[in-house]
Amino acid sequence: MTGFLVEVYASPAVALAEIQERARKAATDLSEAGRPARYVRSIVVPGDETCFHLFEASTVEIVREAASKAGISPQRIVEAEEANG
């Protein structure tokens, strides 16, 4: 699966734990429906009122659908690679 970064502008007051749970559920529901997706993690940048949600899926369309089901309104979705080191 490919990694995708979902960028969202949001107030720091937004309940991140609730959004993460909805994103996890949306990805699981899509996977069970034969459209494999996985919610990986979120990174919040409070000073910029920005949040990044990392998903894995085979296409950007699946990630867009997962975000929509989770109630996430992305500014953009881009392919991303993780590097550990």
C-alpha positions, 0 to 999 in steps of 0.5 A: 500500500502507498502512504498518503498525507491528508492535510487539514486546517483545523483549530487546536480545539478540535477533538483529535482523539475523536477524529482519529477514531472516526478515521480508524473506523472509516479505514476498517469499514473500507477494508472490510468492503474490499477497498483496503485502507489503513489509518496510521497516525496524525500529527498536529501543528498547533501553531499553524492550526494544521493537522496531518493524517497519514493513511495507507491505501492503493489509491488516493480515491480510497483515502479521499473516501476514508477521509469523507467517511471520517468527517475530515475535509482535507485541503489536499491529499498527497502521496507520502513516503516515511523515512525512519532514521 
